[in-house]
Amino acid sequence: MRVIICGAGQVGYGIAEQLSREDNEVSVIDTSAELISAITETLDVRGYVGHGSHPDVLAKAGADQADMIIAVTLYDEINIVACEVAHALFSVPTKIARIRDQSYLAPEYGDLFSRENMSIDVTISPEIEVGKMVLRRIAFPGATDVVRFADDNVSMLAIECMEDCPVVNTPLQQLSQLFPDLVATVVGVFRNGHLKSVDSSEQLRTGDLAYVICQRQHARRTLGLFGHVEQEAHKIVIAGGGNIGQYVARSIEQLQPKTRVKIIEFNRDKAIAASENLNSTIVLHGSVLDQKILHQADIQDADLIVTLTNNDQTNILGAVMAKQMGCKSNLALLNASSFHDAAKSLALDAYINPRAVTISRVLQHVRKGRIRSVYAVQRGNGEIIEAEALETSPLVGQALREIDLPEGIRIGAVYRDKVVLRPDGNMKIKAKDRVILFASADSVRDVEQLFRVSLQYF
């Protein structure tokens, strides 16, 4: 696939890294010669210095032969124009734009990005996507990652196996026998720096990060089975009153009216805007690094602090200070991947990687076949994929135990007729089933083949 990426920042770099790793032909455009030099020196991509919305720059980057353009610069207007120019002059088939300003996404303007009005196939709002992830993490404090599939009926939980985890050193098949009514399947494990799929003979070990696919209603029970019984937060402090902070606070006001939320915002204008846009949320003007402000926010009584500023260092220090002052738990937004590996040593209970959210949304539209949703885990070394089975799929009609699935693939759940099913050896996949599975990076191409439309039907 030939792909043009406009924007060589953290998000653009992450997308280019993932796509070039999969042998796609990638061209990256950015106005910064320094960023282009850095990305071309470290990745197998072509770089072009210039504006991604300018026709001559797009032409140099090979837009006339491109299959997709992904516009993820810092400026919404450039992203929009780049997609429009790519469509009008070069007939690029798929156009994806990152849109950050929430005024473009207001409900009353819901038709703005419809195909009748603009030549943009997919819009991605990092703020909303990250906000949704924050809300899921608040709802399931025992999980280090939570993602929804199958119209929100299936959850993927990343669960750390602590020293007191009841299920360690037990073959997974025994867990299925002990809890036959629990719709949950361990599909992958991150152990000693390596990510792999697992089968029913595998045993979890202390320190493992297990990836579990389960029926959404069974998520809390699944966490309890792993020994995670953390209580949901009812007193929350949010550092950062920008788009993400306001989205989270507003959603909590609507969905959990009994939960008390306070926001700390350093910028006065943003603090005023947040106080005007929110109802029951208390907004404090000041720095999360100021102990006096933290005391005003009653941090010593808080169940959780969520640091969502634009500065990773502020998010880390604010989260750590809050915990030292008595806050029960913390959750930090970390953009730089260099901080992720050090999260535990930095005394962070959990963190959110906004780049992974955006990259996953892009991958959904890069993948071939009937792929409905994709979520990349462990820096793209594996993916949780939701795919629709077709009549022509080799999965359809045979018992799963009779199918020689490629190595690295593990089916976690099947969504059929609005019912979530746990797969076993006797199950037969039917056409139109939605299959949620784990795939290692090396086996993603095999997944695409399993869910592609047969050429005989064209």
C-alpha positions as CSV (number, residue, x, y, z in Angstrom):
1,M,0.0,0.0,0.0
2,R,1.2,3.5,-0.8
3,V,0.5,6.0,2.0
4,I,1.2,9.7,2.5
5,I,1.4,11.0,6.0
6,C,1.1,14.7,6.6
7,G,2.8,15.6,9.9
8,A,6.0,14.1,11.3
9,G,5.3,14.8,15.0
10,Q,4.8,12.0,17.6
11,V,1.5,10.7,16.0
12,G,2.8,10.9,12.4
13,Y,6.0,9.2,13.4
14,G,4.2,6.4,15.2
15,I,1.9,5.8,12.2
16,A,4.9,5.8,9.8
17,E,6.8,3.4,12.1
18,Q,3.9,1.0,12.1
19,L,3.2,1.1,8.4
20,S,6.8,1.0,7.2
21,R,7.4,-2.0,9.5
22,E,4.7,-3.8,7.4
23,D,6.4,-3.0,4.1
24,N,4.1,-0.3,3.0
25,E,5.5,2.5,0.8
26,V,5.3,5.5,3.1
27,S,6.0,9.2,2.3
28,V,6.0,11.8,5.1
29,I,5.4,15.5,4.7
30,D,6.2,18.2,7.2
31,T,7.3,21.8,7.3
32,S,10.1,21.0,9.7
33,A,13.3,19.9,8.0
34,E,14.5,18.7,11.4
35,L,11.6,16.3,11.9
36,I,11.8,15.0,8.3
37,S,15.5,14.4,8.7
38,A,14.9,12.5,12.0
39,I,12.1,10.3,10.5
40,T,14.0,9.4,7.3
41,E,17.2,8.6,9.3
42,T,15.4,6.1,11.6
43,L,12.6,4.7,9.4
44,D,12.3,3.2,5.9
45,V,10.2,6.1,4.6
46,R,10.6,9.0,2.1
47,G,10.5,12.5,3.5
48,Y,9.4,15.8,2.0
49,V,9.8,19.2,3.5
50,G,6.7,21.4,2.8
51,H,3.0,22.0,3.4
52,G,0.9,18.8,3.1
53,S,-1.9,20.9,1.8
54,H,0.1,22.3,-1.2
55,P,-0.5,20.5,-4.5
56,D,3.1,20.6,-5.6
57,V,4.3,19.0,-2.4
58,L,1.6,16.3,-2.6
59,A,2.6,15.7,-6.2
60,K,6.3,15.2,-5.2
61,A,5.2,12.8,-2.5
62,G,3.5,10.6,-5.1
63,A,-0.2,11.5,-4.5
64,D,-1.2,10.5,-8.0
65,Q,-0.4,6.8,-7.0
66,A,-1.3,6.9,-3.3
67,D,-3.9,4.6,-1.8
68,M,-4.3,6.7,1.3
69,I,-3.5,10.1,2.8
70,I,-3.4,10.5,6.6
71,A,-3.3,14.1,7.7
72,V,-2.2,14.4,11.3
73,T,-0.5,17.8,11.5
74,L,-1.2,20.1,14.5
75,Y,-3.6,22.2,12.5
76,D,-7.1,21.0,11.7
77,E,-7.4,23.3,8.7
78,I,-4.2,22.0,7.1
79,N,-5.5,18.4,7.6
80,I,-8.8,19.3,6.0
81,V,-7.3,21.0,3.0
82,A,-4.7,18.3,2.5
83,C,-7.5,15.7,2.2
84,E,-9.6,17.9,-0.1
85,V,-6.7,18.6,-2.4
86,A,-5.7,14.9,-2.4
87,H,-9.2,14.1,-3.5
88,A,-9.8,16.8,-6.0
89,L,-6.4,16.7,-7.8
90,F,-5.1,13.2,-7.3
91,S,-8.2,11.1,-6.6
92,V,-6.6,9.5,-3.5
93,P,-9.1,6.7,-2.5
94,T,-8.9,7.0,1.3
95,K,-8.5,10.2,3.2
96,I,-8.1,10.4,7.0
97,A,-7.9,13.7,9.0
98,R,-7.1,14.4,12.6
99,I,-9.5,17.0,13.9
100,R,-8.7,18.5,17.4
101,D,-10.9,21.6,17.7
102,Q,-14.1,20.5,19.3
103,S,-16.1,23.2,17.5
104,Y,-15.8,21.2,14.3
105,L,-17.3,18.2,16.1
106,A,-20.2,19.8,17.8
107,P,-23.5,17.7,17.5
108,E,-25.3,20.5,15.6
109,Y,-22.6,20.3,12.9
110,G,-22.7,16.5,12.7
111,D,-23.1,16.5,8.9
112,L,-20.0,18.7,8.3
113,F,-17.7,15.8,7.6
114,S,-20.2,13.6,5.7
115,R,-19.2,12.5,2.3
116,E,-21.8,14.8,0.8
117,N,-20.1,17.9,2.2
118,M,-16.4,17.0,2.4
119,S,-14.0,14.5,0.7
120,I,-12.8,13.1,4.0
121,D,-13.5,9.4,4.7
122,V,-12.5,9.3,8.4
123,T,-12.0,11.9,11.1
124,I,-10.1,11.2,14.2
125,S,-10.4,13.3,17.4
126,P,-7.6,12.4,19.7
127,E,-9.1,14.3,22.6
128,I,-12.4,12.4,22.4
129,E,-10.7,9.1,21.9
130,V,-8.3,9.7,24.9
131,G,-11.2,11.0,27.0
132,K,-13.2,7.8,26.4
133,M,-10.2,5.7,27.4
134,V,-9.8,7.7,30.6
135,L,-13.4,7.0,31.4
136,R,-13.0,3.3,30.8
137,R,-9.9,3.2,33.0
138,I,-11.8,5.1,35.8
139,A,-14.7,2.5,35.5
140,F,-12.3,-0.5,35.7
141,P,-9.4,0.6,38.0
142,G,-7.9,-2.9,38.2
143,A,-7.1,-3.0,34.5
144,T,-4.1,-1.3,32.9
145,D,-5.9,-1.0,29.6
146,V,-9.5,-1.3,28.6
147,V,-10.9,-1.3,25.0
148,R,-14.4,-2.1,23.7
149,F,-15.5,-4.1,20.7
150,A,-18.6,-5.5,19.1
151,D,-20.8,-2.4,19.6
152,D,-19.5,-2.1,23.2
153,N,-20.6,-5.7,24.1
154,V,-17.0,-7.1,24.3
155,S,-14.2,-5.7,26.4
156,M,-10.4,-6.3,26.2
157,L,-8.8,-6.0,29.6
158,A,-5.0,-5.9,30.2
159,I,-4.6,-7.2,33.7
160,E,-1.3,-7.4,35.7
161,C,-0.8,-10.6,37.6
162,M,0.4,-9.5,41.0
163,E,2.0,-11.7,43.7
164,D,-1.4,-12.5,45.2
165,C,-3.1,-13.3,41.8
166,P,-5.2,-16.4,42.4
167,V,-4.9,-17.7,38.8
168,V,-1.1,-17.9,38.4
169,N,0.5,-21.3,37.8
170,T,-2.9,-22.7,36.8
171,P,-3.4,-24.0,33.2
172,L,-5.9,-21.8,31.4
173,Q,-8.0,-24.7,30.4
174,Q,-8.7,-25.4,34.1
175,L,-10.0,-21.9,34.6
176,S,-12.5,-22.6,31.9
177,Q,-13.6,-25.7,33.7
178,L,-13.8,-24.0,37.1
179,F,-15.8,-21.0,35.7
180,P,-17.9,-22.4,32.8
181,D,-20.3,-19.5,32.8
182,L,-17.6,-16.8,32.7
183,V,-17.4,-15.5,29.1
184,A,-13.7,-14.6,29.2
185,T,-10.6,-15.9,27.4
186,V,-6.9,-15.1,28.0
187,V,-5.5,-14.5,24.5
188,G,-2.1,-13.0,25.0
189,V,0.6,-12.3,27.6
190,F,3.4,-9.8,27.9
191,R,6.2,-11.5,29.8
192,N,9.8,-10.4,30.3
193,G,9.6,-7.8,27.6
194,H,8.0,-10.1,25.0
195,L,4.4,-10.3,23.8
196,K,2.9,-13.6,22.6
197,S,-0.4,-15.4,22.1
198,V,-1.3,-18.2,24.5
199,D,-3.3,-21.5,24.2
200,S,-5.3,-23.4,26.8
201,S,-2.2,-25.2,28.2
202,E,-0.4,-21.9,29.1
203,Q,0.1,-21.0,32.8
204,L,0.2,-17.4,33.9
205,R,3.1,-16.2,36.1
206,T,3.5,-13.5,38.6
207,G,4.5,-10.3,36.8
208,D,2.7,-11.2,33.6
209,L,0.4,-8.7,31.8
210,A,-2.5,-10.8,30.6
211,Y,-4.7,-9.7,27.7
212,V,-8.2,-11.0,28.3
213,I,-11.2,-10.7,26.0
214,C,-14.6,-11.0,27.8
215,Q,-18.2,-10.2,27.7
216,R,-18.6,-6.6,28.9
217,Q,-20.9,-7.5,31.7
218,H,-18.3,-10.0,33.0
219,A,-15.4,-7.5,33.1
220,R,-15.6,-6.8,36.9
221,R,-15.9,-10.5,37.7
222,T,-12.9,-11.2,35.4
223,L,-10.8,-8.6,37.3
224,G,-11.9,-10.1,40.6
225,L,-10.8,-13.6,39.4
226,F,-7.3,-12.1,38.9
227,G,-7.3,-10.6,42.4
228,H,-8.1,-7.0,41.3
229,V,-10.9,-5.7,43.5
230,E,-10.0,-2.0,43.4
231,Q,-13.1,0.2,44.1
232,E,-14.3,2.7,41.5
233,A,-13.3,6.3,42.3
234,H,-16.0,8.6,43.7
235,K,-13.8,11.6,44.5
236,I,-11.7,12.6,41.4
237,V,-9.2,15.4,40.8
238,I,-8.3,16.2,37.2
239,A,-5.2,18.2,36.4
240,G,-5.8,20.0,33.1
241,G,-9.0,21.7,32.0
242,G,-8.5,21.5,28.3
243,N,-10.6,19.5,25.8
244,I,-9.8,16.1,27.4
245,G,-10.3,17.3,31.0
246,Q,-13.6,18.9,30.2
247,Y,-14.8,15.9,28.2
248,V,-14.0,13.6,31.1
249,A,-15.6,15.9,33.7
250,R,-18.7,16.5,31.6
251,S,-19.2,12.7,31.0
252,I,-18.8,12.0,34.7
253,E,-21.4,14.7,35.5
254,Q,-23.8,13.0,33.1
255,L,-23.1,9.3,33.8
256,Q,-22.1,9.4,37.4
257,P,-23.8,12.4,39.0
258,K,-22.8,11.2,42.6
259,T,-19.1,11.3,41.7
260,R,-17.4,14.5,42.9
261,V,-14.9,16.0,40.4
262,K,-12.5,18.9,40.8
263,I,-10.3,20.4,38.0
264,I,-7.0,22.1,38.5
265,E,-6.1,24.3,35.5
266,F,-3.0,26.6,35.3
267,N,-4.2,28.8,32.4
268,R,-6.7,31.4,33.7
269,D,-8.7,31.6,30.4
270,K,-9.0,27.8,30.2
271,A,-10.0,27.7,33.9
272,I,-12.8,30.2,33.3
273,A,-14.0,28.4,30.2
274,A,-14.1,25.1,32.0
275,S,-16.1,26.6,34.9
276,E,-18.6,28.0,32.4
277,N,-18.9,24.8,30.4
278,L,-19.3,22.5,33.4
279,N,-22.1,22.3,36.0
280,S,-21.2,20.5,39.2
281,T,-17.5,20.3,38.7
282,I,-15.4,22.6,40.8
283,V,-12.6,24.4,38.9
284,L,-9.5,25.7,40.6
285,H,-7.0,28.1,38.9
286,G,-3.4,27.1,39.7
287,S,-0.7,24.5,39.1
288,V,-1.0,20.8,40.0
289,L,2.6,21.1,41.2
290,D,1.5,23.6,43.9
291,Q,0.9,21.8,47.2
292,K,-1.5,24.6,48.3
293,I,-3.7,24.1,45.3
294,L,-3.6,20.3,45.9
295,H,-4.8,20.9,49.5
296,Q,-7.6,23.2,48.2
297,A,-8.7,20.3,46.0
298,D,-8.8,18.1,49.1
299,I,-6.3,15.7,47.4
300,Q,-5.7,13.9,50.7
301,D,-9.3,12.6,50.5
302,A,-9.4,11.9,46.8
303,D,-9.7,8.4,45.4
304,L,-7.9,9.3,42.1
305,I,-6.0,12.0,40.4
306,V,-5.9,12.1,36.6
307,T,-3.2,14.3,35.1
308,L,-4.1,15.5,31.6
309,T,-2.0,18.5,30.9
310,N,0.0,19.0,27.7
311,N,3.3,18.4,29.6
312,D,4.5,14.8,30.4
313,Q,6.8,16.0,33.2
314,T,3.9,17.9,34.8
315,N,1.7,14.9,34.5
316,I,4.2,12.7,36.2
317,L,5.2,15.0,39.0
318,G,1.6,16.0,39.7
319,A,0.5,12.4,39.9
320,V,3.4,11.4,42.2
321,M,2.9,14.5,44.5
322,A,-0.8,13.8,44.8
323,K,-0.1,10.2,45.8
324,Q,2.4,11.3,48.4
325,M,-0.1,13.7,49.9
326,G,-2.7,11.0,50.4
327,C,-4.5,10.5,47.1
328,K,-5.3,6.7,46.8
329,S,-4.4,6.3,43.1
330,N,-3.1,8.1,40.1
331,L,-3.4,8.0,36.3
332,A,-1.2,10.0,34.0
333,L,-1.3,11.0,30.3
334,L,2.1,10.3,28.8
335,N,2.9,11.2,25.2
336,A,6.6,10.4,25.1
337,S,7.2,6.6,24.8
338,S,10.5,7.0,26.8
339,F,8.4,7.5,30.0
340,H,6.3,4.4,29.5
341,D,8.9,1.8,30.5
342,A,9.7,3.8,33.5
343,A,6.1,4.3,34.7
344,K,6.4,1.8,37.6
345,S,9.7,3.2,38.9
346,L,8.1,6.7,38.7
347,A,5.4,5.6,41.2
348,L,2.6,5.8,38.6
349,D,-0.3,3.4,39.1
350,A,-1.3,3.6,35.4
351,Y,-0.7,5.8,32.3
352,I,-2.5,6.4,29.0
353,N,-0.6,6.6,25.7
354,P,-2.6,9.0,23.4
355,R,-0.5,8.1,20.4
356,A,-1.6,4.4,20.6
357,V,-5.2,5.5,20.4
358,T,-4.8,7.4,17.2
359,I,-2.6,4.8,15.6
360,S,-5.1,2.1,16.3
361,R,-7.9,4.1,14.7
362,V,-5.7,4.5,11.6
363,L,-4.8,0.8,11.4
364,Q,-8.5,-0.1,11.3
365,H,-8.7,1.5,7.9
366,V,-5.3,0.2,6.7
367,R,-6.1,-3.4,7.4
368,K,-7.6,-5.4,4.4
369,G,-10.6,-7.7,4.7
370,R,-13.7,-7.2,6.8
371,I,-11.9,-5.6,9.7
372,R,-14.2,-3.6,11.9
373,S,-11.9,-2.5,14.7
374,V,-8.2,-2.6,15.6
375,Y,-6.3,-1.8,18.8
376,A,-2.5,-2.0,18.8
377,V,-0.8,-3.2,22.0
378,Q,2.8,-3.1,23.2
379,R,3.9,-0.6,20.6
380,G,2.4,-2.4,17.7
381,N,3.9,-5.8,18.6
382,G,0.4,-7.2,18.7
383,E,-3.2,-6.2,17.9
384,I,-6.7,-7.0,19.2
385,I,-8.8,-7.2,16.1
386,E,-12.6,-7.4,15.5
387,A,-13.3,-9.0,12.1
388,E,-16.5,-10.1,10.3
389,A,-16.5,-13.7,9.0
390,L,-17.7,-14.1,5.4
391,E,-19.1,-17.2,3.6
392,T,-15.8,-17.6,1.9
393,S,-13.7,-17.5,5.1
394,P,-11.8,-20.7,5.8
395,L,-13.0,-20.3,9.4
396,V,-16.6,-20.8,8.5
397,G,-18.3,-24.2,8.9
398,Q,-15.5,-26.1,10.7
399,A,-15.1,-26.8,14.3
400,L,-12.3,-24.7,15.7
401,R,-10.3,-27.7,16.8
402,E,-10.2,-28.8,13.2
403,I,-8.8,-25.5,11.9
404,D,-5.0,-25.1,11.8
405,L,-4.9,-21.4,12.8
406,P,-1.6,-19.6,12.0
407,E,0.8,-19.3,14.9
408,G,0.3,-16.1,16.8
409,I,-3.5,-15.9,16.5
410,R,-5.9,-16.6,19.4
411,I,-9.7,-16.2,19.2
412,G,-11.1,-14.6,22.3
413,A,-14.9,-14.1,21.7
414,V,-17.5,-14.4,19.0
415,Y,-20.4,-11.9,18.7
416,R,-23.4,-13.6,17.1
417,D,-27.0,-12.3,16.9
418,K,-26.2,-9.8,19.7
419,V,-24.9,-12.6,22.0
420,V,-21.3,-12.8,23.1
421,L,-20.0,-16.4,22.9
422,R,-16.8,-17.9,24.4
423,P,-15.0,-20.0,21.8
424,D,-14.2,-23.7,22.4
425,G,-13.0,-26.6,20.3
426,N,-16.5,-27.5,19.2
427,M,-17.6,-24.0,18.1
428,K,-18.2,-23.5,14.4
429,I,-17.8,-19.9,13.1
430,K,-20.8,-18.8,11.0
431,A,-21.0,-16.2,8.3
432,K,-21.6,-12.7,9.7
433,D,-20.1,-13.7,13.0
434,R,-17.9,-11.0,14.5
435,V,-14.7,-12.5,15.8
436,I,-12.6,-10.7,18.4
437,L,-9.0,-12.1,18.5
438,F,-5.4,-11.4,19.4
439,A,-2.8,-11.4,16.6
440,S,0.9,-11.0,17.0
441,A,2.5,-8.5,14.6
442,D,3.9,-11.3,12.4
443,S,0.4,-12.9,12.0
444,V,-1.6,-9.8,11.1
445,R,-1.4,-10.5,7.4
446,D,-2.8,-14.0,8.1
447,V,-5.8,-12.4,9.8
448,E,-6.4,-10.3,6.8
449,Q,-6.4,-13.4,4.6
450,L,-8.8,-15.1,6.9
451,F,-11.4,-12.3,6.5
452,R,-10.9,-11.2,2.9
453,V,-13.6,-11.4,0.3
454,S,-12.9,-14.1,-2.3
455,L,-12.0,-12.8,-5.7
456,Q,-14.6,-15.1,-7.3
457,Y,-17.3,-12.9,-5.8
458,F,-16.2,-9.7,-7.6
